[in-house]
């Protein structure tokens, strides 16, 4: 039922886009700095995600039906602001982040909860005070919501990351005997899968801001719910379930500070962009983006899946999970920097039939050289 709702909504969008292409799929998106696709495609797959989320309400455990309804309503604020951007209304990034703050504040006010602990000695004792706990909760939930938007650049990557995170959270909740979250995460996976069928490998429809922000927001609050209801669950283990969007966000912040660029300024140096462009320049040849795009997700899949897997294994081992986060962070940032050295020494394949996205030459460049 849940999977069918997202699948069906996306199917309807793809039918209507034939009649209203200028409203549902804008060519101007292809010229954006961070564009990774070769044809105009609807970016409102988030509609299917949100409707499938709403469709889970009748199937939620009775004990949480009212707070879960309030949670979906609060999520709707962020969803509709993201949808406005996807429809071309020009909502600035700062307003989208503000909408995420508003949604999180609504969850806090309606449910009366916030992140109970951070897995850090000393800080945990202060988290019970609202003036400490609520700001940290806002930082975490807004950051993860934005992180999913940042990784939504190649077919299937954001959806795969969300499914992996939800599955890992379900296993942690099951290990902690928190059956309610097992139920909710399983239904979320079904909703994402219905969208993924259309998104991967051919990219018929994209999540857009509405879908990416919604998934990140929901998963971050699901992690907080596990902490609230499973005292043995490690916050660092739950962070591992969402490692990829968090790491990519921190990398983007570092990169833009290093270049002295605006924090919200887009660029083409996210990990998935680097991998895809490396495939085009050094392996497949330009004009093969329809292959390089989905292949990027295949290449990155083991790295996306590994941290959540370790998070499940160390779900109640706070120290071990913390060391795992540090280790994965070191590998993530170290390999990113090393990749520029390696790629600069690889030979380039001869140019092949250029696609519209390659009408101008480009190369894999270092963070310092992209302005």
C-alpha positions in Angstrom: 0.0 0.0 0.0 2.7 2.5 1.0 5.0 1.5 -1.8 2.1 1.6 -4.3 1.2 5.2 -3.2 4.6 6.6 -4.0 5.0 4.6 -7.1 1.5 5.6 -8.3 2.0 9.3 -7.5 5.3 9.4 -9.4 3.6 7.6 -12.4 0.9 10.3 -12.4 3.5 13.1 -12.4 5.4 11.5 -15.3 2.1 11.4 -17.3 1.2 15.0 -16.5 4.7 16.3 -17.3 4.0 15.6 -20.9 1.3 18.2 -20.9 2.8 20.7 -18.5 6.6 20.4 -19.0 7.4 24.1 -18.3 5.8 23.8 -14.9 7.0 20.4 -13.8 10.4 20.1 -15.4 12.4 23.2 -16.1 15.3 23.3 -18.6 17.0 26.0 -16.6 17.9 23.4 -14.0 20.3 21.8 -16.4 22.6 24.9 -16.4 22.9 25.1 -12.6 26.4 24.8 -11.2 25.6 21.5 -9.5 23.6 20.0 -12.4 24.4 16.3 -13.1 21.8 15.3 -15.7 21.4 15.7 -19.4 17.7 16.3 -19.9 14.9 18.2 -18.3 13.2 16.0 -15.7 10.5 16.6 -13.0 12.0 17.3 -9.6 8.9 16.7 -7.6 9.3 13.1 -6.7 9.1 14.4 -3.1 5.3 14.5 -3.6 5.3 10.7 -3.8 7.5 10.5 -0.7 5.3 12.8 1.4 2.1 11.2 0.3 3.5 7.7 1.1 4.5 9.1 4.5 1.0 10.4 5.1 -0.3 7.0 3.9 1.5 5.3 6.8 -0.7 7.1 9.3 -3.6 4.6 9.3 -1.1 1.7 9.8 0.8 3.3 12.6 0.5 1.7 16.1 -2.6 3.1 17.9 -0.5 4.2 20.9 1.4 6.7 18.8 -1.3 7.7 16.2 -1.8 11.2 17.5 1.8 12.2 18.0 2.7 10.6 14.7 0.0 12.6 13.0 1.4 15.8 14.6 4.9 14.8 13.4 3.7 14.4 9.8 2.0 17.8 10.0 5.2 19.4 11.3 7.1 17.8 8.5 4.6 19.2 6.0 6.0 22.7 6.6 9.4 21.8 5.3 7.9 19.7 2.5 5.8 22.5 1.1 8.6 25.0 1.2 10.8 22.6 -0.6 8.1 21.9 -3.1 7.8 25.6 -3.8 11.5 25.6 -4.8 11.0 22.5 -6.9 8.2 24.2 -8.8 10.5 27.1 -9.7 9.3 29.7 -7.2 12.8 30.6 -6.2 12.9 29.9 -2.5 16.4 30.8 -1.3 18.5 28.2 0.6 18.3 30.2 3.8 14.5 30.1 3.8 14.5 26.4 3.2 16.8 26.0 6.2 14.5 28.3 8.2 11.6 26.1 7.2 13.5 23.1 8.6 14.0 25.0 11.9 10.3 25.8 12.0 9.4 22.1 11.4 11.7 20.9 14.1 10.5 23.5 16.6 6.9 22.4 15.8 7.9 18.8 16.6 9.4 19.9 19.9 6.3 21.9 20.8 3.7 19.4 19.7 5.4 16.3 21.1 7.3 17.9 24.0 10.6 16.1 23.2 14.1 16.8 22.0 17.3 14.9 21.6 17.9 13.4 25.1 21.7 12.8 24.9 24.7 13.2 22.6 26.9 10.3 23.9 29.4 12.9 25.2 30.3 12.8 29.0 29.3 16.1 30.6 27.1 17.3 27.8 24.6 14.5 28.3 23.8 15.8 31.8 23.0 19.2 30.3 20.7 17.9 27.5 17.7 17.8 29.8 17.8 21.6 29.9 15.8 23.0 27.0 18.2 25.8 26.3 20.9 23.2 25.7 18.9 20.3 24.3 16.6 22.1 21.8 19.4 24.1 20.0 21.4 20.9 19.6 18.3 19.1 18.3 17.7 21.9 15.8 21.3 21.8 14.6 21.2 18.0 14.1 17.8 17.7 12.4 18.3 20.7 10.2 21.8 19.7 9.3 20.8 16.1 8.3 17.8 17.4 6.3 20.1 19.7 4.4 22.7 16.9 4.0 20.2 14.7 2.1 19.6 17.6 -0.2 23.3 17.9 -0.9 23.8 14.2 -1.8 20.7 14.2 -4.1 22.8 14.6 -7.2 22.9 11.3 -9.1 20.2 8.7 -9.7 19.4 6.6 -6.7 22.1 7.9 -4.3 19.8 9.8 -1.9 17.2 7.1 -2.0 19.7 4.3 -1.4 21.2 6.3 1.5 17.7 6.8 3.0 16.7 3.1 2.6 20.0 2.0 4.2 19.6 4.4 7.1 16.0 3.4 7.7 17.0 -0.3 7.6 19.8 0.2 10.1 17.5 2.1 12.4 15.0 -0.6 12.2 17.6 -3.2 13.2 18.8 -1.0 16.1 15.2 -0.5 17.2 14.5 -4.3 17.0 17.6 -5.0 19.0 16.4 -2.6 21.6 12.9 -4.0 21.7 11.4 -0.8 20.3 8.9 -2.4 17.9 7.1 0.8 17.1 10.1 2.2 15.2 10.6 -1.0 13.4 7.1 -0.6 12.1 7.6 3.0 11.1 11.0 2.6 9.4 9.8 -0.4 7.4 6.9 1.6 6.0 9.2 4.4 5.2 11.5 2.0 3.3 8.4 0.9 1.3 7.6 4.5 0.4 11.1 5.2 -0.8 11.3 2.0 -2.8 8.2 3.0 -4.8 9.9 6.2 -5.8 13.3 4.5 -6.4 11.8 2.3 -9.2 11.3 5.5 -11.3 14.5 7.2 -10.2 17.0 4.4 -10.8 18.8 3.8 -13.0 17.3 6.1 -15.7 16.4 9.1 -13.6 12.8 9.5 -14.8 12.0 11.6 -11.8 14.1 13.2 -9.0 13.4 13.7 -5.3 13.9 17.5 -5.5 14.2 19.6 -2.4 10.9 18.6 -1.0 11.8 14.9 -1.1 15.4 15.2 0.0 14.7 17.5 2.9 11.7 15.4 4.0 13.7 12.2 4.1 16.6 13.7 6.0 14.2 15.4 8.5 12.2 12.2 9.1 15.2 10.0 9.5 16.9 12.4 11.9 13.8 12.5 14.1 13.4 8.7 13.9 16.9 8.4 15.3 16.0 10.8 18.1 12.9 8.7 18.8 15.0 5.6 19.2 17.2 7.5 21.7 14.2 8.5 23.6 12.7 5.0 23.8 15.8 2.9 23.9 18.2 4.2 26.6 20.9 1.6 25.6 21.1 2.9 22.0 24.3 4.9 21.3 23.8 8.3 19.7 27.1 7.7 17.8 25.7 4.4 16.4 22.6 6.3 15.2 24.9 8.9 13.7 26.6 6.1 11.7 23.2 5.3 10.2 23.2 8.8 8.7 27.0 9.1 8.2 27.0 9.8 4.4 24.9 13.0 4.4 26.5 14.3 7.6 30.0 13.7 6.2 29.1 15.3 2.9 27.7 18.4 4.7 30.8 18.8 6.8 33.0 18.4 3.7 31.0 21.1 1.9 31.3 23.5 4.8 35.1 22.9 4.9 35.4 23.2 1.2 33.6 26.5 1.0 35.5 27.9 4.0 38.7 26.8 2.3 37.7 28.7 -0.8 36.4 31.6 1.2 33.0 31.1 -0.6 29.5 31.6 0.8 28.4 28.7 2.9 25.3 28.3 0.7 27.1 28.6 -2.6 26.7 25.5 -4.8 29.7 23.8 -6.4 30.6 20.7 -8.3 32.9 19.1 -5.8 30.7 16.8 -3.8 31.9 13.2 -3.7 29.3 11.9 -6.1 30.0 14.7 -8.6 33.8 13.9 -8.4 33.2 10.2 -9.0 30.9 10.8 -11.9 33.1 13.3 -13.6 36.1 11.0 -13.1 34.2 8.2 -14.8 33.5 10.5 -17.8 37.0 11.9 -18.1 39.1 8.9 -17.3 37.0 5.8 -18.0 33.9 6.2 -20.2 34.6 9.4 -22.1 32.4 12.4 -22.3 28.9 12.0 -23.7 28.4 8.9 -21.6 26.6 10.6 -18.6 23.6 8.3 -19.0 26.0 5.5 -17.9 28.3 7.4 -15.6 25.4 8.8 -13.5 23.8 5.5 -12.3 27.3 3.8 -12.2 28.4 6.4 -9.7 25.7 5.1 -7.2 26.9 1.6 -7.7 30.5 2.6 -7.0 29.5 4.6 -3.9 27.0 2.0 -2.5 29.6 0.0 -0.4 30.8 3.3 1.2 27.3 4.4 1.9 26.3 1.1 3.4 29.4 0.4 5.5 28.9 3.0 8.3 25.2 2.1 9.0 26.2 -1.6 9.1 28.8 -0.9 11.7 26.3 1.2 13.6 24.0 -1.8 13.8 26.8 -4.0 15.1 27.8 -1.3 17.8 24.3 -0.1 18.5 24.8 -0.3 22.3 28.5 0.3 22.4 28.9 4.1 22.7 32.7 4.2 22.8 33.1 1.7 20.0 30.6 3.6 17.8 32.4 6.9 18.5 35.7 5.4 17.4 33.9 4.1 14.3 32.7 7.6 13.5 36.2 9.0 13.8 37.6 6.2 11.7 35.1 6.6 8.9 35.5 10.4 9.0 39.3 10.0 8.6 38.8 7.7 5.7 36.2 9.9 4.1 38.1 13.1 4.3 41.5 11.6 3.6 40.4 9.7 0.5 38.6 12.8 -0.8 41.8 14.9 -0.6 43.9 12.0 -2.0 41.6 11.5 -4.9 42.7 14.8 -6.5 46.3 13.6 -6.5 45.4 10.3 -8.0 43.0 11.7 -10.7 45.5 14.3 -11.8 47.9 11.5 -12.8 45.4 9.3 -14.7 45.2 9.4 -18.5 42.1 10.8 -20.1 40.1 8.8 -22.6 39.6 10.2 -26.1 36.6 12.4 -26.5 33.5 10.6 -27.8 30.2 11.8 -29.0 29.6 14.8 -26.9 26.3 15.2 -25.1 24.7 18.6 -24.5 26.2 18.6 -21.0 29.7 18.5 -22.4 29.6 21.3 -25.0 32.4 23.0 -23.0 35.5 21.2 -21.7 35.8 20.6 -18.0 38.1 18.6 -15.7 38.2 17.3 -12.3 39.7 20.1 -10.3 40.8 20.8 -6.7 38.6 22.6 -4.2 41.0 25.6 -4.4 40.7 26.0 -8.2 36.8 26.1 -8.3 35.5 29.6 -7.6 
